Amino acid sequence: MRFRTIVSAMAIGVAAAPVVALAQSADPAWLDTVSEQLARDEQCLVEYYVNIREGELAGRKTYEARAQCRDGRQFDAVRTEPEAQFTVRLCEVQVC
């Protein structure tokens, strides 16, 4: 009987653990900087990101992402270290 109580208590602890893990963001920390810059400069409340990329160019780290705003606008954000700010460009319809 005591073994069953210990196993039940362990199961409750294990079941609670994924809730904590789900609350944490899997996004890279630099996306917070992009969100803050877009909110400040473009009045964009970011709903989600697509095409998130990190790379290296000539030995410098690069960061790229497309942000989808709540109001439907999309912005491309790009930064190459050591720059502190992202270069932001509004994505508009292109006709070829």
N, C-alpha and C positions, 0 to 999 in steps of 0.2 A: 504494500500500500504506500509506503513511504517513497519507494522508487517511482511510482506513478505520479506522485505529487511533484517530485523533482523534475521529472520529464515534462510535466505540464507547465511548470514554471519556466523551464528552458524554452519550450515551444512558444510561450507568450513573449519572452524576450526576443527570440528570433523573428517572430511575426512583427514585432514593433520596429525592428532594425531597418527594414526596407523603407518605411515611412520617412525616416530621417534621411536616407540616401536619396529618395525621390525629391525631397525639398531642396537639395543642393543642385545648382546649375551645372550642366556639363559643358557649357560654353566657355571659351577662353576668356580670361579676365580682361583682355584688351577691348572686348566688345562693350564693356561697361563704359570705357572712355568714348567709344563711338556713340553710344546712346546719349551720354551726357552732352557731347558736342552737338549732335543733331537736335536735341531738345533746346539747347541754348541758342544755336545759330539758325536753325530752320523751323523751329516750333514743331518738330516731328516727334511723336510718341511712338517708339519702335514697337511693333507687334512681334516681328520675327526677323531672322536673318537667313539669307540664302547665299550660296557660293562663298562660303567662308574659307579663306586660304591663308596659310602662312608659308613663307618661303625665304629664299636667300638670293640676293643679287649683288654680285661683286663683294661678297663677304659681309653684306649688311642684311639684317632681317627685314622682311617685307610682310605687310598685313593688308588683306583685301576682304571686303564683304559688301554685300548688297542688303540694304535695310528696307523693310516694308513698313511704312508708317500706318497708323490707324486710319488716317484720312485717305489712304489709297496711293499716296505718292511713294516712289522708290528712289533711294539714293545709293550711289556707289561711293564707298569710302576706302581710301588707299593711304598707306603710310610706309615710308622707308626710314628705318633708323639712321641717324639719330634724331630725326624730326619728332617733335612732341605732338603736333596737331595732325589730324587726318585731312587729306585733300578730299573734299566732298563735291560730288557732281550729281545733279538731278537727272534721273533716267527719264528720257522723253521718247515718244514714239518716233521711230525713224522710218523714212520711206526711201527705198532704193530705186 
